[in-house]
Amino acid sequence: MKRSDAMDAGILERQAERRADLATVRIQATYRVKQGRFADLKTANRFTELVQLRKLHDRDPRMIERSSKLASKRIVADTLGDEWVIPTVWSGARLPRKNPFTAPTIVKSSHGCNQYAILRDPPSALRWQILRKQAAHWMRGPYGYWLDEWCYRDVPVGLLAEELVGDVQSLPVDYKIYVFDGRATHVQVHLDRAGGHKWILHDRDFNKLVPDQAGSPQKPESLGAMLEAAEELARGFSFIRIDFYEVDRKPLFGEFCFYPGSGLDPFAADWIDFELGRLWKAAL
């Protein structure tokens, strides 16, 4: 190796080390604010701490494709069948000048999270232009930098629209299944996502982990099918969360997730954090 090449390699290595150090500082600062403590990144016995380690070190390229809403639909359709996937009615890089949708629709980014708008009724011309500007803002760059969620970095930016499924007046219940080493172990139910959002964690038999936690969602009739599908889709990953909806007693795929709550949302009981951490570490 030439001396100049060695110097360049050394510079790049130091720059990479500095970026990693800065990422650790950001992650620890955010974790401290949200969890009230610093993450133990050496022992990492908590699930939420293992999420932070995944941000810092896990560079599995399969995570990138599965973090794209468009690409993940293709994966699920190929694996489980088209009937598991909510059809895409439009996709592109920029919303048209005039609203092309007649049925109730949800417009979202393909590359990020919590970037969506619901059109229950045809919007006014003014509202449509506001939505176009909002969607253009989503397209400014990759999602996830601010939380150091690596796998979103290389997801192609884009927009898509789907017909709104379920009750048009409310978002469908979200069933988020935790899968460790190919075994579905827990079901997290998200209720009233557009209003008083709350979530409740269950075991795979749909028993609440904290029995006195407020809220009593009904067990989905298609839970068995969801669990089997999640295990099939999760093959080869130490941990992944796979989300579903149930519409007319039939399961529909939602999305893949590698950083639930970015590892920042406290669980209803502290022991759950350790139990999920134990399952993940056993799968590594």
Secondary structure, DSSP 4 states (H G I P E B T S, - for coil): --HHHHHHHHHHHHHHHHHHHHHHHHHHHHHHHHHSS---TTT--SHHHHHHHHHHH---THHHHHTSHHHHHHHHHHHH-GGGSPPEEEEESS--SS----S-EEEEESSSSS-EEEESSPPPHHHHHHHHHHHHHHTTS-S-GGGT-GGGTTSPP-EEEEEPPS-TTSPPPEEEEEEETTEEEEEEEEE-TTSS-EEEEEETT--BSSTTSS--PPPPTTHHHHHHHHHHHTTT-SEEEEEEEEETTEEEEEEEESSGGGG-SPPSSHHHHHHHHHHHHHH-
